[in-house]
Amino acid sequence: MARTVNVEARAVRREAFVEVALRLIQTKGYEQMSVQDVLDELDVSRGAFYYYFGSKLALLEAAVDRVLEMALADVTPVVADAQLSAVEKLGRLFTGIAGWKTERKELMLALIEVWWSDDNAIVREKLRRSTVLSLVPLLASIVEQGRAEGVMSVDSSEGAARVVVSLMQGAQDLALELLLARRADSIPFEAVGASIAAYTGAVERILGVHPGALVLMDEPTLRFWFG
């Protein structure tokens, strides 16, 4: 029993570091945040920090993983909802993730700066792989349901899910570029909508659903971020 308690206590302690890191990234920025800032927030020693994390970068990786976990946990119940059709589930999955990010705009903006840094390329690639591992099973389940309902036409549910996740990651990269361009006032809002619509159409074609069936990002969310 003692071993179980110790494992649970360590997990809780590690999570405390991650939560503080996310708060400091949002309020100070990752580059400005120091390991000492984290230690001061938790009133712990440097040795305690390095017991859980080998570096500040390792803490960033854990923090980004935590964001992914929270976002997916928020939308995963959609997949298990027996009252929803496959197309409804897919639409709610996309808009749910977008909505979750919208509710945490300041944190997302802070993480965007980290995301684009060349110094954090390894973290970026690891997050991509984690996203694939987490999202593909969810999407494959929805696509399989869509095949059974006769509304999605694919040869392999898992294969199609992998392609869709790749497109989602590409759409995310594009969205970041568009956000920066809108901030610099170098493109009109209409160009953003057209770009996102192109990705939406690609997903529809891959899954074999009729045009206009899916929404990757609804109009209010588009205007919230890019208007």
Buried (B, 14 or more C-beta within 10 A) or exposed (E): EEEEEEEEEEEEBBEBBBBBBBBBBBEEEBEEBEBEBBBEBBEBEEEBBEBBBEEBBBBBBBBBBBBBEEBBEBBEEBBEEEEBBBBBBBBBBBBBBBBBBBEBEEBBBBBBEBBBEEEBEEBBEBBBEBBBEBBBEBBBBBBBBBBEEEBBEBEEBBBBBBBBBBBBBEBBBBBBEBBEBBEEEEBEEEBBBEBBEEBBBBBBEBBBBEEEBBBBBBEEBBEBBBE
